[in-house]
Amino acid sequence: MTTVSTPARRALRPSGRHLPEDTRRHHRALLLQLLFRHGPASRADLARASGLTRVTVSDVVGGLVAEGLVTESAAPVQGRVGKPPVLVQLAEESRQIVAVDLSADGVATGALLNLSGDVQERRSRPLEGRRGEDAVALVHAIVAELVEVATRPVLGIGVGTPGVVDAAGVVVDAPNLGWHDTALAEGLRSAFDLPVFVANDANTAVLGEHTFGDAGDGGLMLVRVGTGVGSGLVLEGALLHGHRSAAGEVGHVVIDPDGAECACGRRGCLETVLAAPRLRERVAADGPDSLAEVGAQVGVALAPVVGTLNLHELVLSGPLELLDGPLLEAVDRTIRERTMPVSGDQLVVRTSALGDDVVLVGAAVLVLAGQLGVS
């Protein structure tokens, strides 16, 4: 079994308001969030941190213990007289999450993760050009295999896929997979009778980076490079969805009207130079130093975004052998040259701290947020 440890968790700012009938669910999520972010705590500590009464905290914690989602243990005593306080903590191994990443070049990857975002089992299948229903069938096969080998109850299924995805988990448009108005979440839910959450792969990745990666304070933009190119943004603690759920579709911004034909039907999209297959072609033809030219093009395309949103971090996620080095350096340099010092001076341009697992970990965050209200 391979286990990948993850760093401290960061929370997304909640959006929307709680209705009276959601009060208990809200209290439950609030306490789980505190335990998820800060670790073991006494009931008194949870009451102080949450603002809830001790009676309410005890009631909610009792329910969580009964569900097996939290455990109790005595606090270590160091020269203290009297009974030690009882600490409650998230039972990180009590559930498993099935996560699927469809963003990588030519490969579909699935994994089982615990509630800490640690990868415990992994499965990969080559896409081999599958599109449409054939690609859907491959996703179902990966999920079925992971559900079969799960050793704990499965909390839910999370999928990060290229393309525009609506709130119901319908893939509105994913040209590289041949999906148009494909009800991916509904099909998985029907097949496995489990909660299912599907989101754009770049949005999924930025959730993983924000929650489990090295993200600091301030706006975060993650550009996901795989078969296609997309981006996700977390601004002031909230994921930016945009009109029609299409925020972050930088891959199909035209940078050269006379450029190569794109899968979307237009010419010269950013994806035609930055997608992983195009980068590999360039390296094979002209060597790795030629990626600096691509980095400059990316920097020109993203400088207005960085300047407009005053981002703190720009993260590139994808094959490190392609992104790290000349390409990353050129992106960084070009953006600083094209933005005001107030935007560029403290900007952090880096690759993802979570490496190849960023979408898988982000897919687990989709489930954690949807089922437990934590992120």
Secondary structure, DSSP 8 states (H G I E B T S, - for coil): ---------------S---GGGHHHHHHHHHHHHHHHH--EEHHHHHHHH---HHHHHHHHHHHHHHTSEEEEE---SS--S---EEEEE-TTS-EEEEEE--STTEEEEEEE-TT--EEEEEEEE-TT--THHHHHHHHHHHHHHHHH-SS-EEEEEEEESSEE-TTS-EEEEGGGTEEEE-HHHHHHHHH-S-EEEEEHHHHHHHHHHHHS---SS-EEEEEESSSEEEEEEETTEE---GGG-TT-GGGSBS-TTS-B-TTS-BSBTHHHHSHHHHHHHHHHH-GGGHHHHHHHHHHHHHHHHHHHT-SEEEEES-HHHHTTHHHHHHHHHHHHHS-HHHHTT-EEEE-TTGGGHHHHHHHHHHIIIIIS--
